[in-house]
Amino acid sequence: MIRKICIVTGTRAEYGGLRWVMEGIRSYAGLVLQVLVTGMHLSPEFGLTFHEIEGDGFSIDEKVEMLLSADTSTGIARSVGLGVMGIADALSRLKPDIVVLLGDRYELLAAATAALILRIPIAHLHGGEVTEGAFDDCIRHAVTKMSHLHFVAAEDYRRRVIQMGEDPERVYLVGGLGVDAITHADLLDRKALEAELGLELGAKSLMVTYHPVTRGDVDSTAEQQEVLAALSTLKDVTLIFTASNADTGGRELAGDIKQFVATHPRAKSFVSLGQQRYLSCLKHVDGVVGNSSSGLCEAPTFNIGTVNIGARQDGRLRAQSVIDCEPERGAITAAIQKLYSADFQRMLKAGVTNPYGDGGASKKIVEVLANVPLEKLLHKSFRDQV
């Protein structure tokens, strides 16, 4: 019997993790891949990245517009409402057997709400993680409780999902999808990457991504100004900026980066690099600076350092290659100096163990999606811990 699996994707980063799950579904006998695209993928401001999905050979079954032009808290909340309405209509047309959601974004909260009420089983990827500096943390745990299958990246996260009352037999430890993407990637060599970027990397180079801190009373604009102040003191270091997500206050952050790049000839910013160029950058730069999960989940696989700034990623597992620091220019400068220190570089060259595993997650996920019994999958019992 044919089984329809619907992938919902709203951002470039999340699609990077889902791509090889999608490839596996598409090539698996008895499975039909459905692709529902929403959120940042459909926004010109964020690069219309649905074209990257189509460029990889996937057909998009449904496009659901949900992002409003405002990046205020009210605008984001209203976008969730629009997403619930649009995704509910799309899922009613597609009638999938399972909906697959990756991560913790508000776009996925909309998708999970629609699927739950439509009584469509939800498979959630990368649950059980903690990022205390973003409201995404609460969304992730909410989606866990709405979901019926769980694919987690590490043993700590498996235990946490079970701690939340989920059936251990429905929680699968598969590893990180970001690592899996790296193992599949056809990465560019340095010369080809520089040609693609229109930028010479030079002797030293860093990737920089700073997202808004959306939980608590934090002034993300002031924090990013501290980051930029620290970066402005660097000599002979090429800086590659990638844009922040469509989060509260993101436009002001993007404007500040644009001004910085305009006055620093060794810096360049990109709305979306695409997966191949992004991972190729990680292969060739010295480290990652900012507060993106990529610095913790993917960068360690390349044996490069990460300067993780502020509270956004508090609670997430860390490799020994991660240097945590406060969002203050002096602390950031000291952390970058540590990254380039001889001792730290020797540690990196000796090899870094990534807590998110060494690949293979996509294949494991597809096998479960293809073979798990659908009967009674919607029924859930809360499992109390003894």
Secondary structure, 3 states (H helix, E strand, C coil): CCEEEEEEECCHHHHHHHHHHHHHHHHCCCEEEEEEEEHHHHCHHHCCCHHHHHHCCCCCCEEECCCCCCCCHHHHHHHHHHHHHHHHHHHHHHCCCEEEEECCCHHHHHHHHHHHHCCCCEEEECCCCCCCCCCHHHHHHHHHHHCCEEEECCHHHHHHHHHCCCCHHHEEECCCHHHHHHHHCCCCCHHHHHHHHCCCCCCEEEEEECCCCCCCCCCHHHHHHHHHHHHCCCCCEEEEEECCCCCCCHHHHHHHHHHHHHCCCCEEEECCCHHHHHHHHHHHCCEEEECCCHHHHCHHHHCCEEEEECCCCCCCCCCCCEEEECCCHHHHHHHHHHHCCHHHHHHHHHCCCCCCCCCCHHHHHHHHHHHCCCCCCCCCCCCCCC
